Amino acid sequence: QLQFVESGGGLVQPGGSLRLLCAASGFDFGLEIMSWFRQAPGKEREHVAAIRTNGVTTAYIESVKGRFTISRDNNKKMLYLQMTGLTREDTAVYYCNRKNNPDSWGQGTQVTVTS
């Protein structure tokens, strides 16, 4: 069964950086477009970034373009999200999952941006 374990979140000041990690298992990771999602307090979960199986083609929502970088290691079945220039609006629980047919959500990792 699909399993995702996210880590790397924490408390950071505005302008700071964090690197999120996701360990995936239970499916053929290298054949799936992978994504990061986030859910802020009182809001619905939103898609943040995606990366194709080649590890080169990426896509981001407008609000994180130029600040976030998604990457993957197909051999290790790992997904990453490098976040820089963090703002309070980035505060959320971050999740990784398949872009298509996301399922079996992990516990996520909390990112809190505050001074």
C-alpha positions, 0 to 999 in steps of 0.5 A: 500500500502507498505510504508517505513519510514527510519530515524537515518542517519546523519553526522559521523566521520570515525570509528563512529556509527549510528543506522538506523530505518525503520517503515514499513506498508501496508503489512504483515511485519512478513511474509517477509524477510526484507533488507537494501539497499543503494545508494552511489552518482553516483552508483546503489542501492545495497543490504546491509543486510537481515534478515529472518522472524525469526529475527535470520538468517541474511546475509550481503555483505562482506564489512559490515560484522562484522560492521553492524547488522540488526535486526527486531521487528515483533510486531512493524513492525520495521527494524533496522541497527546498523552500527559501524566502519563506513568508507567513503565508507559507505556514501550513502542514506540507504533504507529498503524494502522487500528483495523479490519484493522490491517496493514503496521505501521510501525517505531513510535516508542519512548517511555521513561519513566524517572527 
